Amino acid sequence: MIFAAGTGHPFFSTDTAAVLRAAQIKAEVILKGTDVDGVYDRDPHLNADAHRFDQLTFAKAIELGVRVMDTTAFSLSWERHIPIVVFNITVPGNFVRAVLGEPVGTLVTEG
């Protein structure tokens, strides 16, 4: 199932809305398609030496303050035990690879 839109409430991002909807339907995973190929320790658009993670825990993502998703979205996903795959949606075939569970981008999990 694909959800698009927000909650219609101030202070809640579309990322948080996506996690909320995923929790409501008991989704097994959240696919976060974006314009970068995963989660980095710093903004890769501004830092050529930014390090990309293949896998990352929710705790580490929150500790690092990564900005690919907001802290509320990471926290809610962690609380509900829903892993997140962050991948570059602009690369042809990446969405299908993510849906099929192939390694693409960064997997964020409990640990």
CYANA upper distance limits for C-alpha pairs under 8 A (distance plus 0.5 A):
  3 PHE  CA     18 ALA  CA      7.25
  3 PHE  CA     21 ARG  CA      8.13
  4 ALA  CA     18 ALA  CA      8.15
  5 ALA  CA     14 THR  CA      6.86
  5 ALA  CA     17 ALA  CA      8.11
  6 GLY  CA     12 PHE  CA      8.15
  6 GLY  CA     13 SER  CA      7.18
  6 GLY  CA     14 THR  CA      5.17
  6 GLY  CA     17 ALA  CA      5.87
  6 GLY  CA     18 ALA  CA      8.09
  7 THR  CA     12 PHE  CA      7.54
  7 THR  CA     13 SER  CA      8.47
  7 THR  CA     14 THR  CA      7.81
  7 THR  CA     17 ALA  CA      6.08
 12 PHE  CA     16 THR  CA      6.53
 12 PHE  CA     17 ALA  CA      7.36
 13 SER  CA     17 ALA  CA      6.81
 13 SER  CA     70 ASP  CA      8.09
 14 THR  CA     18 ALA  CA      6.58
 15 ASP  CA     19 VAL  CA      6.88
 15 ASP  CA     69 MET  CA      6.82
 15 ASP  CA     70 ASP  CA      7.50
 15 ASP  CA     73 ALA  CA      6.28
 16 THR  CA     20 LEU  CA      6.59
 16 THR  CA     70 ASP  CA      7.94
 16 THR  CA     72 THR  CA      6.76
 16 THR  CA     73 ALA  CA      4.79
 16 THR  CA     76 LEU  CA      8.17
 17 ALA  CA     21 ARG  CA      6.68
 17 ALA  CA     73 ALA  CA      8.38
 18 ALA  CA     22 ALA  CA      6.58
 18 ALA  CA     30 ILE  CA      8.45
 19 VAL  CA     23 ALA  CA      6.57
 19 VAL  CA     30 ILE  CA      7.74
 19 VAL  CA     73 ALA  CA      6.59
 19 VAL  CA     76 LEU  CA      7.29
 19 VAL  CA     77 SER  CA      6.52
 20 LEU  CA     24 GLN  CA      6.77
 20 LEU  CA     76 LEU  CA      8.02
 21 ARG  CA     25 ILE  CA      6.88
 22 ALA  CA     26 LYS  CA      6.43
 22 ALA  CA     27 ALA  CA      5.49
 22 ALA  CA     29 VAL  CA      8.37
 22 ALA  CA     30 ILE  CA      7.52
 23 ALA  CA     27 ALA  CA      6.70
 23 ALA  CA     77 SER  CA      8.22
 23 ALA  CA     80 ARG  CA      7.01
 23 ALA  CA     82 ILE  CA      8.17
 27 ALA  CA     82 ILE  CA      7.63
 28 GLU  CA     82 ILE  CA      6.53
 28 GLU  CA     83 PRO  CA      7.83
 29 VAL  CA     82 ILE  CA      5.93
 29 VAL  CA     83 PRO  CA      5.61
 29 VAL  CA     84 ILE  CA      6.28
 29 VAL  CA     85 VAL  CA      7.92
 30 ILE  CA     82 ILE  CA      7.38
 30 ILE  CA     83 PRO  CA      6.80
 30 ILE  CA     84 ILE  CA      5.15
 30 ILE  CA     85 VAL  CA      6.71
 31 LEU  CA     84 ILE  CA      6.39
 31 LEU  CA     85 VAL  CA      5.44
 31 LEU  CA     86 VAL  CA      6.74
 31 LEU  CA     87 PHE  CA      8.15
 31 LEU  CA     98 ALA  CA      7.69
 31 LEU  CA     99 VAL  CA      8.38
 32 LYS  CA     84 ILE  CA      7.38
 32 LYS  CA     85 VAL  CA      6.40
 32 LYS  CA     86 VAL  CA      5.21
 32 LYS  CA     87 PHE  CA      6.84
 33 GLY  CA     86 VAL  CA      6.57
 33 GLY  CA     87 PHE  CA      5.71
 33 GLY  CA     88 ASN  CA      6.12
 33 GLY  CA     89 ILE  CA      5.16
 33 GLY  CA     95 PHE  CA      8.13
 34 THR  CA     86 VAL  CA      7.71
 34 THR  CA     87 PHE  CA      6.66
 34 THR  CA     88 ASN  CA      5.58
 34 THR  CA     89 ILE  CA      5.95
 34 THR  CA     90 THR  CA      7.97
 35 ASP  CA     87 PHE  CA      8.26
 35 ASP  CA     88 ASN  CA      5.59
 35 ASP  CA     89 ILE  CA      6.90
 35 ASP  CA     90 THR  CA      6.87
 36 VAL  CA     44 PRO  CA      8.37
 36 VAL  CA     87 PHE  CA      7.04
 36 VAL  CA     88 ASN  CA      5.45
 37 ASP  CA     86 VAL  CA      7.60
 37 ASP  CA     87 PHE  CA      5.22
 37 ASP  CA     88 ASN  CA      4.86
 37 ASP  CA    104 VAL  CA      8.26
 37 ASP  CA    105 GLY  CA      5.55
 37 ASP  CA    106 THR  CA      8.08
 38 GLY  CA     52 ARG  CA      6.95
 38 GLY  CA     53 PHE  CA      7.45
 38 GLY  CA     54 ASP  CA      8.01
 38 GLY  CA     85 VAL  CA      8.47
 38 GLY  CA     86 VAL  CA      5.49
 38 GLY  CA     87 PHE  CA      5.49
 38 GLY  CA     88 ASN  CA      7.38
 38 GLY  CA    105 GLY  CA      4.77
 38 GLY  CA    106 THR  CA      5.16
 39 VAL  CA     52 ARG  CA      6.21
 39 VAL  CA     53 PHE  CA      6.32
 39 VAL  CA     54 ASP  CA      8.44
 39 VAL  CA     66 VAL  CA      7.73
 39 VAL  CA     68 VAL  CA      7.11
 39 VAL  CA     86 VAL  CA      7.13
 39 VAL  CA    105 GLY  CA      7.97
 39 VAL  CA    106 THR  CA      6.31
 40 TYR  CA     44 PRO  CA      7.28
 40 TYR  CA     50 ALA  CA      6.70
 40 TYR  CA     51 HIS  CA      5.85
 40 TYR  CA     52 ARG  CA      4.80
 40 TYR  CA     53 PHE  CA      6.57
 40 TYR  CA     66 VAL  CA      7.43
 41 ASP  CA     50 ALA  CA      6.59
 41 ASP  CA     51 HIS  CA      6.09
 41 ASP  CA     52 ARG  CA      7.18
 41 ASP  CA     53 PHE  CA      8.32
 41 ASP  CA     64 LEU  CA      7.21
 41 ASP  CA     66 VAL  CA      6.86
 42 ARG  CA     47 ASN  CA      7.25
 42 ARG  CA     50 ALA  CA      5.87
 42 ARG  CA     51 HIS  CA      7.69
 42 ARG  CA     66 VAL  CA      7.42
 43 ASP  CA     47 ASN  CA      6.45
 43 ASP  CA     50 ALA  CA      7.23
 43 ASP  CA     67 ARG  CA      8.16
 44 PRO  CA     48 ALA  CA      6.43
 44 PRO  CA     49 ASP  CA      7.98
 44 PRO  CA     50 ALA  CA      5.87
 52 ARG  CA    106 THR  CA      8.40
 53 PHE  CA    106 THR  CA      6.45
 54 ASP  CA    105 GLY  CA      7.01
 54 ASP  CA    106 THR  CA      5.10
 54 ASP  CA    107 LEU  CA      6.89
 55 GLN  CA    106 THR  CA      5.75
 55 GLN  CA    107 LEU  CA      5.18
 55 GLN  CA    108 VAL  CA      6.31
 55 GLN  CA    109 THR  CA      8.13
 56 LEU  CA     60 LYS  CA      7.05
 56 LEU  CA     61 ALA  CA      7.19
 56 LEU  CA    106 THR  CA      7.69
 56 LEU  CA    107 LEU  CA      6.80
 56 LEU  CA    108 VAL  CA      5.31
 56 LEU  CA    109 THR  CA      6.92
 56 LEU  CA    111 GLY  CA      8.04
 57 THR  CA     61 ALA  CA      6.74
 57 THR  CA    108 VAL  CA      5.81
 57 THR  CA    109 THR  CA      5.39
 57 THR  CA    110 GLU  CA      5.77
 57 THR  CA    111 GLY  CA      5.65
 58 PHE  CA     62 ILE  CA      6.66
 58 PHE  CA     74 PHE  CA      6.73
 58 PHE  CA     75 SER  CA      7.72
 58 PHE  CA     78 TRP  CA      6.66
 58 PHE  CA    108 VAL  CA      6.55
 58 PHE  CA    109 THR  CA      6.36
 58 PHE  CA    110 GLU  CA      6.29
 58 PHE  CA    111 GLY  CA      8.16
 59 ALA  CA     63 GLU  CA      6.53
 59 ALA  CA    110 GLU  CA      8.08
 60 LYS  CA     64 LEU  CA      6.47
 61 ALA  CA     65 GLY  CA      6.56
 61 ALA  CA     66 VAL  CA      6.19
 61 ALA  CA     74 PHE  CA      8.28
 61 ALA  CA    108 VAL  CA      8.49
 62 ILE  CA     66 VAL  CA      7.18
 62 ILE  CA     71 THR  CA      6.59
 62 ILE  CA     74 PHE  CA      7.67
 62 ILE  CA     75 SER  CA      8.42
 65 GLY  CA     71 THR  CA      7.99
 66 VAL  CA     70 ASP  CA      8.38
 69 MET  CA     73 ALA  CA      7.07
 69 MET  CA     74 PHE  CA      7.45
 70 ASP  CA     74 PHE  CA      7.02
 71 THR  CA     75 SER  CA      6.47
 72 THR  CA     76 LEU  CA      6.54
 73 ALA  CA     77 SER  CA      6.60
 74 PHE  CA     78 TRP  CA      6.57
 75 SER  CA     79 GLU  CA      6.55
 76 LEU  CA     80 ARG  CA      6.61
 77 SER  CA     81 HIS  CA      6.45
 77 SER  CA     82 ILE  CA      5.61
 77 SER  CA     83 PRO  CA      7.36
 77 SER  CA     84 ILE  CA      8.24
 78 TRP  CA     82 ILE  CA      6.79
 78 TRP  CA     83 PRO  CA      7.92
 78 TRP  CA    109 THR  CA      7.82
 78 TRP  CA    110 GLU  CA      6.80
 81 HIS  CA    109 THR  CA      8.37
 81 HIS  CA    110 GLU  CA      7.57
 82 ILE  CA    109 THR  CA      7.98
 83 PRO  CA    107 LEU  CA      7.53
 83 PRO  CA    108 VAL  CA      6.14
 83 PRO  CA    109 THR  CA      5.33
 83 PRO  CA    110 GLU  CA      7.91
 84 ILE  CA    107 LEU  CA      6.33
 84 ILE  CA    108 VAL  CA      5.57
 84 ILE  CA    109 THR  CA      7.28
 85 VAL  CA     98 ALA  CA      8.00
 85 VAL  CA    104 VAL  CA      8.29
 85 VAL  CA    105 GLY  CA      7.20
 85 VAL  CA    106 THR  CA      6.11
 85 VAL  CA    107 LEU  CA      5.11
 85 VAL  CA    108 VAL  CA      6.78
 86 VAL  CA    104 VAL  CA      8.45
 86 VAL  CA    105 GLY  CA      5.96
 86 VAL  CA    106 THR  CA      5.69
 86 VAL  CA    107 LEU  CA      7.06
 86 VAL  CA    108 VAL  CA      8.32
 87 PHE  CA     94 ASN  CA      7.90
 87 PHE  CA     98 ALA  CA      8.30
 87 PHE  CA    104 VAL  CA      6.61
 87 PHE  CA    105 GLY  CA      4.77
 87 PHE  CA    106 THR  CA      7.08
 88 ASN  CA     94 ASN  CA      7.39
 88 ASN  CA    105 GLY  CA      7.45
 89 ILE  CA     94 ASN  CA      6.59
 89 ILE  CA     95 PHE  CA      6.59
 90 THR  CA     94 ASN  CA      8.22
 93 GLY  CA     97 ARG  CA      6.73
 94 ASN  CA     98 ALA  CA      6.53
 94 ASN  CA    104 VAL  CA      7.47
 95 PHE  CA     99 VAL  CA      6.70
 96 VAL  CA    100 LEU  CA      6.62
 97 ARG  CA    101 GLY  CA      6.81
 97 ARG  CA    102 GLU  CA      5.67
 97 ARG  CA    103 PRO  CA      7.95
 97 ARG  CA    104 VAL  CA      7.39
 98 ALA  CA    102 GLU  CA      6.18
 98 ALA  CA    103 PRO  CA      7.58
 98 ALA  CA    104 VAL  CA      6.66
